[in-house]
């Protein structure tokens, strides 16, 4: 049924954008946290993998069906600052921080927030249309 596919698509969109918000928030939160010696910081990003085989991808409807979005972590590049008073400083007085591009992360936050809001509106509109259709059919 087409309505079920639209509900499924909006649920997928809500989950995807929620994870993008989480990932960008995490990256911003660790931007000024010193790396532990020997343990680089991990920056998060979201991926929406698709089914493995072609027949799984097209399914019964002939449309591709994405699997659930997942949050992945990658080792962050580092930036170093000279601060010998910091307890996390190495023997040369350098403190290692993850290299986080704040402009990119803030843009991702705004973009994901707006996309999440659009998915909520689409979901609520479809839900109200379905309920209205049931009301119309119920008064026969």
C-alpha positions as CSV (number, residue, x, y, z in Angstrom):
1,X,0.0,0.0,0.0
2,X,1.3,3.4,-0.9
3,X,0.4,5.0,2.4
4,X,2.5,2.5,4.3
5,X,5.5,3.3,2.0
6,X,5.1,7.0,2.7
7,X,4.9,6.4,6.5
8,X,7.9,4.2,6.2
9,X,9.8,6.9,4.3
10,X,9.0,9.6,6.8
11,X,10.0,7.3,9.7
12,X,13.3,6.6,8.0
13,X,13.8,10.4,7.4
14,X,13.0,11.1,11.1
15,X,15.5,8.5,12.3
16,X,18.2,9.7,9.8
17,X,17.9,13.3,10.7
18,X,17.8,12.5,14.5
19,X,21.1,10.6,14.1
20,X,22.6,13.5,12.1
21,X,21.6,15.9,15.0
22,X,23.3,13.5,17.5
23,X,26.4,13.2,15.4
24,X,26.9,16.9,14.9
25,X,26.2,17.6,18.6
26,X,28.8,15.0,19.6
27,X,31.4,16.5,17.3
28,X,30.8,20.0,18.6
29,X,30.9,18.7,22.2
30,X,34.4,17.2,21.8
31,X,35.9,20.0,19.9
32,X,37.8,21.4,22.9
33,X,38.3,18.2,24.8
34,X,42.0,17.1,24.8
35,X,42.7,13.7,23.3
36,X,43.8,11.0,25.6
37,X,47.4,9.9,24.9
38,X,47.4,7.1,22.3
39,X,43.6,7.4,21.9
40,X,42.6,9.8,19.1
41,X,39.1,11.4,19.3
42,X,36.3,9.9,17.2
43,X,34.2,12.1,15.0
44,X,30.7,10.8,14.3
45,X,28.8,10.7,11.0
46,X,25.7,9.0,9.7
47,X,25.4,6.5,6.9
48,X,22.2,5.1,5.3
49,X,23.3,1.8,3.8
50,X,21.2,0.0,1.3
51,X,20.4,-3.7,1.0
52,X,23.2,-5.8,-0.2
53,X,21.8,-7.5,-3.3
54,X,19.9,-6.1,-6.3
55,X,16.9,-8.2,-5.7
56,X,16.8,-7.1,-2.1
57,X,17.1,-3.5,-3.2
58,X,14.2,-3.5,-5.6
59,X,11.9,-5.6,-3.4
60,X,8.4,-6.4,-4.4
61,X,7.5,-2.9,-5.4
62,X,10.5,-2.2,-7.7
63,X,11.7,0.6,-5.4
64,X,14.9,0.6,-3.5
65,X,14.5,0.0,0.2
66,X,17.2,1.5,2.5
67,X,18.1,-0.3,5.7
68,X,18.2,1.6,8.9
69,X,20.6,4.6,9.1
70,X,23.6,4.0,11.4
71,X,26.0,6.3,13.2
72,X,29.7,5.6,12.4
73,X,32.9,6.9,14.1
74,X,36.1,7.8,12.4
75,X,39.4,8.9,13.9
76,X,39.6,12.6,13.9
77,X,42.6,14.6,12.6
78,X,44.3,16.5,15.4
79,X,45.3,20.0,16.1
80,X,47.9,20.8,18.7
81,X,48.2,23.8,21.0
82,X,51.1,24.8,23.2
83,X,49.9,24.8,26.8
84,X,52.4,23.3,29.3
85,X,50.1,24.0,32.3
86,X,47.5,21.6,31.0
87,X,47.6,18.2,32.6
88,X,47.0,16.6,29.2
89,X,50.2,18.2,27.8
90,X,53.0,16.0,26.5
91,X,56.7,16.4,27.4
92,X,57.0,19.3,24.9
93,X,53.9,21.1,26.4
94,X,51.7,20.4,23.4
95,X,48.0,19.4,23.9
96,X,46.3,17.4,21.2
97,X,42.6,18.3,20.3
98,X,40.4,16.8,17.6
99,X,40.2,19.0,14.5
100,X,36.5,19.9,14.3
101,X,35.2,22.3,11.7
102,X,32.6,24.2,13.6
103,X,31.1,25.9,10.5
104,X,30.4,22.5,9.0
105,X,29.0,21.0,12.2
106,X,26.7,24.0,12.9
107,X,25.5,23.9,9.3
108,X,24.8,20.2,9.7
109,X,22.9,20.9,12.9
110,X,20.7,23.5,11.2
111,X,20.2,21.4,8.1
112,X,19.3,18.3,10.0
113,X,16.9,20.3,12.3
114,X,15.0,21.7,9.4
115,X,14.8,18.4,7.6
116,X,13.6,16.7,10.8
117,X,10.9,19.4,11.1
118,X,9.9,18.8,7.5
119,X,9.6,15.1,8.1
120,X,7.4,15.7,11.2
121,X,5.1,17.9,9.1
122,X,4.9,15.3,6.3
123,X,4.1,12.6,8.8
124,X,1.5,14.6,10.6
125,X,-0.1,15.6,7.3
126,X,-0.3,12.1,6.1
127,X,-1.7,10.9,9.5
128,X,-4.4,13.5,9.5
129,X,-5.3,12.6,5.9
130,X,-5.6,9.0,6.8
131,X,-7.8,9.8,9.8
132,X,-10.0,12.0,7.7
133,X,-10.4,9.3,5.1
134,X,-11.5,6.9,7.9
135,X,-14.0,9.5,9.1
136,X,-15.4,10.0,5.6
137,X,-15.8,6.2,5.1
138,X,-17.3,5.8,8.6
139,X,-20.3,8.1,8.0
140,X,-21.7,6.0,5.1
